């Protein structure tokens, strides 16, 4: 069994101690969620484990086997813009990955020019290497990963992709490499709910270990079996998923506060004793004096986070807020809106979700006045004060100090009860202690910059909030308070998000973008919508599968070139799946009462059974034409 050990790791950044002699182990099959407020060092820890950074002092703080492979999905991963997608996703240096890469490149060339002798020769050589390395299963797995993540344009250059597409390419690359340890920094960012659901299932069956930073609490609940929390330089470990972590953390903090309270009471008693009879100090018991000094040093050991609150008054909002009548909008020959109507009223909570690239952010930009409809009417109420939290921060001067950045918007802000609060006090409520207020923006982490940007928007006292993927870069503590604020907010909130937890907690109406200007309106929670949609999909598949296939059979008389290649290997693929199914069943019969292991095996068995069923259906289809 391979494992990674971290012993007494320390890391400081300026005045901040990120890690104060932290230690932990990562074993096979661990699914660890790494939690902490922005700026506590989550990404720094991933960078150190990936070898992109180092701790202070001891170079032996991290121990791992020589053949231990680590894959890292970072927030700012960059590819050469001239690489094609297929070149980027198969960058691993293992023989199997290289064989798959050469095969896919040869296949693309053959598809583009099937009559080229050069392309045919390269394809034959690539196919021979695939057989030699037994890389066909890896190729199939890679194609499934690419398909599920919505990566279809393998020939495109990286420089032609959007930011979200690049992130999905990065995720595909690290999954395809299948290392011993996956380090994932916000893996659900830029994924739609279907891809997130698939990723949950894939990671549950992953053979290695996983350490992930994510704001997605449902994702943590369904994938994690351990939680690491970074807080004030310390690392706390918890068994179980996110729900178990919440319960265990609450109990830990209760015990710590009780112990702190006892220390304070004892300190008061000892202080009175020390002050009594000062002239006779030399005759006092030395042990008791030593205990007093120990108590004094150990007071205030419990570091408590400030309660992050958003208590900012809202400007009065009239009946008329935002409205689009018969709105149409297209971009690059793609229709986003067609004869679209929407009326947004005060206290509306509208979540916008659906497929990537279908135009969700475009609608927000239209509502914010940054884009103009091709046709139709957009109107905005006279009393509306918009705040638009975009996916990218506004331009921030890296040399400007935090407090100066906020003072550009206001020196004092009115609370809901009519009193005023200073910008410095607001910074403290937003978990920026006073010693940080003079910090230049360039020294902040990405998450801290996002929190600062959100605070600046809110102190403008808006009555309509437009939020574009607000969960992507905010920590769970900040998200929890933002969600509570939205629930008590007096104005309207329209948010683009794929975060099911966030949508469930804050929104009561959904606009689901299906693509090609098809938008479904649903009144209810995101979880309810997904459940209903899943049931509808099952019924549709049962009714429509046979007619669709019968039409295809009438038109088709023989296998295509690619189907012929698939036909030559499909029986071997089915045999391997049947062997794996039998092996998993046997393992389950010998697990006894190890319910955690049983659950893992059951998840993997379900995936194998589903893949086997799909392969069998495919075999039946291909066999009809293979005989011709």
N, C-alpha and C positions, 0 to 999 in steps of 0.2 A: 504493500500500500504506500503510495507516494503522499508526502505531506510537505507543507511549507511552514517553517517556524520563524517567528519574529520574537526577539528577546531584547528587552530594555531599549527600545527604539526611542530616540529623542530628536525633535526637530523644532527649531525656533525660526520665526520670520519677523525680523524687526523687533518690536517690543512684545510680540505675541508668541507664546509657547503653544505650538500646535500639538506636539506629542511629548509627554513627560514620562519617559521610561515605560512605554507600553509594551505588552507582550501578548502573543496569541498564537494559535496553531490553525492551519487550514488543512482539512482532510479531504480525501476523495468523497464525492457526493455531497459535500457541504454546499448549501445554497444560502449565502450570507448576505443580508441586507445591511448596508452601511448607512447609518442615520446620523444627522447632526445639523445644527444651524449653519447657514452659509458662513464661510470664513473659519470654520473649526478644523479644516484640513482634510476633508474627504477626498478631494481630487489630489491633494498632495500625497496622501497615503497611497493612492492608486499609482501615482507617478513613481514613488519610491519602490513599490513592489514590482513595477514593470521595468525598473532599471533606468528610468528617465531622470531620476533625481536620487539624492542620497540623504540619509539622516545625518545628525551631528555626531562626529566622533567615531564610534565603533563601527568599523566596516563589516564586522561579522554579526551584525544585529539580525540579518536575514540569512537563513540557512535553507537550502533546497537541494534535491538530487541533481547530479550533473546533467541528466537527460530530461529535467523538468522543463516543460514548455509553457510559456505564459502568453496569452493573447490579450490585447488591450484595445478596447473601444473607448477612445478618448473624446472629449467634447470638441477639441480643435484639430482632429486628425486631418492631415492634408495629403493629397495625391498630386503627382505630376499631372497638370491639366491636359497634357498631350497623350496620356495613357487612355486606352479604350477601357470600357467598363470591365470586359472580360480579362484584360491584363491587370486591372486593379484588384479584382476580387480573388485572383489566383496568384498572389504575390508570395505565398509561402514557399520555403525552399526545400520541403520534403519531396522525395521522388514521386510520390503519388500526386501531390498537388501540381508539380511541374508537368507530369504526364497528362493530367486533366486539362491544364492550361493549354498545352500544345494541341491536344485533341480538339478543344473548343475553337481555338483559332483556326485550325485546319478545317473544321466543319463550317465555320463562317465563310472561309475562302471558297470552299466547294459549293456552298449554297449560292454564293454570288456568281460563280462561274463554273458550272458543273462540267463543261467541256474542256477546261484547262488541264493539260497533262501535268503541269507543275502542281496544280491544286490537288489532283487525284493522287499524285505520288506522295505529297506531304500528308494527305489524309491517310494513305495506306501505312506510312511510317508511324504516324501518330496512333493509329489503331493497333499496330503491332506493339508499341510501347505500353498502351493501355492494357493489353493482354499480359504483357510481361510483368507489369506492376500490380496486376489484378485491381485496377483502379475503377472498374465500372460501377461498383457500389458507391464509391466516393463521388463519381460524376453524377449519378442519380441523386444522391443526397444534396449535392451542390445545386442542381437544377431545381429541386424542391424548395430549397432555401431562397434562391433567387426569385422563384415564382411567388412564394408566400409573402415576400417583402416587396413585391410589386416592381421588381427590376426586370424589364423585358428588352430594353434596348442595349444589348451587349456590345454592339458595334460603335455606340456613341462615345465621344471623348468626354473625359471627366470635366473639362472646362465648359462643356455645353449643359451640364446638369445644374439644377437648383440646389440650394443648401440642404433641403430636406432629402433630395435624391442622393446627394453625396453621403449624408449620414446613413442612409439605408445601405449604400454600397459598402461603407465602412463596417457596418454591422454584419453584412453578408460575408465579408472577407474574414472577420475574426471567427465567425461560426463555422465557416467552411474549413478553416485550419484545424479546428477541433483540438485545442491545446489541453494540457492537464489542468490549467487554471484560467478561467475566463474573468477578466476584469472589465466590467461594463459600467460606464459612466452615463447615466440617463439613457438606457437602451430604448425606452418607449417614446422618446422625443421623435416627432415627425412620422410616427406610425399611426395608421388609422386603427379603429377598434378591431377589425378582422385580423390585421397583422399582429396586434398585441395579443389577441386570443391565441393565435397560432404560436407566438413566441413563448407564452406561458407553458403551453403543452410541450414545446421543443425543449425548453430548459428543464422542465420536470423530468424528462427522460435523458438528460445529458449525462454522459459517462464520467466526466471530470468534476472539478469543483468550480464554484462561481462566487465571486465577490462583486456585488453590484451597488451602485448609488442610484437611487430612484426616488422620485416624489410620489409615484403611483402606489397608493396604499392598497388597492385591490390586487395589484401585481405582487406586492410584498406578501400579502395574505396568501396568495395562491402558489407562490414559488418558494419563498424563504423558509428555511428550517432553523436558522440562527439569525440573530440580530446583533450587530455591533453598533454601539452608540458612542460617538465622540463628543465629549463635553469638558470644557475647561482643561484640556490637555490630557485627560484620562480616557481610557477606553473601557466601556462596560459591555459585558457579554450576556446575552439572553438566549435561552432555548425556545424554539418555536417560531411562529410567523409574527406578523405585525400586531395582530390582536393580542397574542400572548405577551408580546413585548410591552404593550400599553398597560396591561394588568400588572406585570412583574415590575415595571419601572415605577408605577404608582406605589407599590408596596415598598420598594427600595427607598424611595424618597421619603415615605412616611417614617420608616425606621431611622433613616439618617437624621431627620428633623427631631425625632424624639431624643436621639443620642445627643444632638447638638444642644437641645433644651436642657438636658440633664447636666451637660458640661457647664452651661451658663449658670445654672443654679448652684452647682458645687463651687464654681469660681467665685460667685458672690459671697458664699459662706467663708471661703478661704481668704478672700480679700478683707473681709471684716476681721478675721483672725489675725491676719498680717498687720493690719492697722492698729489693732489693740495692743497696748503695751509696747510701743515702739522702743522705749528705753531698754526693755528686757530682750531685744531681738537676739542678742548673743546666746541667750539661754533657751531659745525656742528650739524645737526639734528640727534637726537638719533635714530629715526625710520629708517632713511636712512642708518645709520651705521649698524643697526641690519639687514636690508635687504641685505646689502653687505655680511655680514657673513653667512646669510642663503644661498645666491647664491653660495658662495665659498664651503659650505658643500654639496650642491646639484649638483655640477658639476660632470660630468662623471657618471651619474646614469645609462646611457644606456650601458649595457654590450654587446659588440659585439663579436661574435665568429670570431676568426682568419679565413681567407679564406684558407681552406685546399686545398693545391695544390700538385700535383706530377710533379715536373719539373726536371726530371732526364734523362740524356742522355742515349741512347741505343747503345749498341755495334753493329757494322755493321754485317748484316746477308746476307750470300750468297744465291744462288738460291736453293741449296739443304738444306732442313730443316730436316724433319722427314718422314720416310716411312716404312710401313709394307707391305710385299708381302706374300700372301698365309698364313697368320698367323693363328695359331690355339692354343687355350689355354683352359684347363679344370682344375677345382678344385673340389675336393670332389665329383667326378662322375657327375659334372654339367659342361656342355659345355658353355663356355663364348664366345669364338671366334672360327669360323670354316671357313678356307680358306678366311680370312678377308684381304682386301686390303684398304690401305689409304695412300694418299700422301699429306703431309702438307707443304704448301709453305709460303713464307714470306707474311705477312699481312692477312693471313687466320684468320677468326673468326669462330670457330667451337664450337657449344654448344652440350654437351652430356647430354641427359635426358632420361626419360623412367621409367620402373618399378624398384622398389627397389629390390636389390639382383640379378639384371640381369647382373652385371659386369661392371658398368660405371667406378667406381674407379679403378677396376682392369686394364682397358685399360689405364688410366692415369699412373698407376704404371709401366706398360709395356713401355709406352712412356718415362717415367722418368728413365728407366733402373733399376728399383727396382725389377721387375719380368722378367723372361726370357720366351719367347714363347716355347711351346712344339714342334712346328714345324713352318717352314716359316722363313722369313728373316726380321730383323729389322735393319734399318740403320739410322744414325744421321749425319748431315752435320758437316764439320770441324769447321765452324764459330759459331756453335750453343752454346749459353750460357743459360742454363735452370734455371728457378726459379720455384719451385714447392710449391704452397700454399696448404698444406694438411689440412684435417679436424682436425687434432691434431697438436698443436704447437710442435716445436722441444723442447727438454729438456731445461728448463730455470732454472737457479740457483735462487731460491727465495731470496737469500741474496745479489745477484748482483744488482748494481744500473743500472738504465735504460740507461744512457749515456755510461756506460762501455760496456753494452751488444751490443750496436750499434757500438761502436768503435772497436769491434772485427772484424767487416766487413770492416770498412773504417773510417778515420778521416775526410776526405774531399770527396765530391762527385761532379762530373762534371754535369753541367746543359746542357740543349739542345743548349744554345747559346755559349757554350764553357767556361763560367765562372764557378767558384767553389762555393760550399755552404758547410758550416760546418754541422756536425752532430747535434749540438745544434740548429741551425737554422731550420734544417729539423724536429726536434722534435716539435718545435713551430708551423711549418706549419701543422703538424699532430695533432694539438690541445693539445699538452702537454706543458703548460706554463713553463717558466724557473724555477720556484720554485719547479717543479716536477722532474726536470732532475736528481736530486740526490736521488730520491725515489727508494727504493728497490723494485724489481719486485714482491715480495710476497705481497705487499700492493696494487697492481693494481687489478682492477676488471677484470673479464673474458674477457669482450669486449676490455678493454684497452690493455690487453696482446695480443689479436689477432691483434689489430692495430699496436702494436709495432713489432710483428712478421712479418706482411706484410711489414712494413717500412724496416726492415733488409733485406728482400728478394729483395726489389726494389733497395736498394743502391748498390747491387752487379752488377747493370746495365745489367740485362738480355736482351736477344732479343727474347726469347720464354717463354711465361708464361703458366704454367699448374695450373689451379685453381680448387680445389675440394670443392664444395659447399661454395664459398666465401661469400655468403650472410648470412650464418647461424648465425654468431656472430658479424657482423659489423653493426654499426648503419647506419641510412639512410643518414646522412651527409657524412660519409666516403664512403658509397656505391655510392652516386651520383658522387663524385670526382673520384672514381675508374672507374666508367663507362665512365666518360669523358676522363680519361687517356687512357683507352683501345681504345677508338675511335681514339685517336691521336698517339697511340703506333706504332712504326715503324716495330715491329716484328710480330710474330704469337701468337695467344691466343687460347688455348683450355680449355674450362671450363665445369665441371660437375655441373649442377644446375637444380632445379625444380622451381626456381623463375622466373615466366613468365615475369615480368617487366624487370628484369636484362637481360634475354635472348632476349627479344624484342629490347632492347636498344643497345645491344653490339654484338649480333651474327647474321650472315647472312647465316649460314649453320647449320643444326641439324643432329645429329646421335641419333636416337630414339631407345633405347634398349627395345625390346619386350619380352626378355627372350628366353632361349634355343638357343642362338647364332643368333637369328633373329634380325637384325639391319636395320632400315629404314633410308635412307638418304633423307633429305628434304631441299631444297634451299628456304629460306624465314624465316619469323618470327615465334615465338612460338605460338602467338595468331592465325596466319593464319593456322598453322598446326592443332591446336586443333579444329578450326572451320571446316576445311575440314574433319578431322577424325571423328568428331561428325556426319556430314552428311553421311559419308560412313557407320558408325555404324548403323544409322537409316535404311538405305537401305538394309543392310545385314540382320538385324533383320526381316524386312518385308518379304524378299525372303526366308530366311532359317528356320524360326520358324516352319512352318507347316510340312515340310519334316522330321525335327528332331523329332517332337512329334509323327508322324505316325510310325516311326521306333520303338520308345519306346513302343507304344501301342501294337505292334505285339508281343513283347517279354514279356510284363507285363500282369499278369492276376488278381492280387489282391494287396491291400495296404500292405506296410511293416509295422512293428510294430510302427515306428516313425510316418509314414504317418497316421496310424490309430489314434494316439494321436492328431495329427494336425487336422484330420477330425472332432473330437469331439468338438473342440473349434472354428473352422474357421467361422461358421455361427454367433457366438456371436461376434467374432472380426469384421466381416463385418457390423453387426448391430451398433457397437460402432463407426465405421468409418463413417457410413451413418449419425448417430446422430451428429457427430462432423462436418461433411460437412454442414449439415443444419444449425447448430449453427453459424458457421463461415460466411455462406452466409447471415444469418439474421443480424449478427453484422456489416457486410459491408454495408447493406442497411441503417444503422442508423449512419454512420460515417460523413455524410455531406461532408464538405470540408477539413477534417483532412486527408490530403494526406499521411502523414507519417504513420498514423495508418492503412490507407487503404492498403498501400504497404506491411506492416507487415502481415496484415490479408490475403492478396492475396498470399503472399509467403507461409504462413502456409496452406492455402486452396489448393494450387497447390500440396504441398507435400501430403496432405491427399487424394486428388483425385488420385494421382499416386499410393499411397499405396492401395487405394480401388480397383483400376483397377487391380493391381497385385493380390490382394486377390481373386477377382472375377474369374480371369483366373485360379488361383490355385484351387478354388472351383470346377470349371468346369472339370479340369483335375482329381481331386481326386474323384469326384462323379461317374465317369465312372467305377472306380474299387471298390468303396464302395458298389455298388449294387451287385457285384459278390459274 
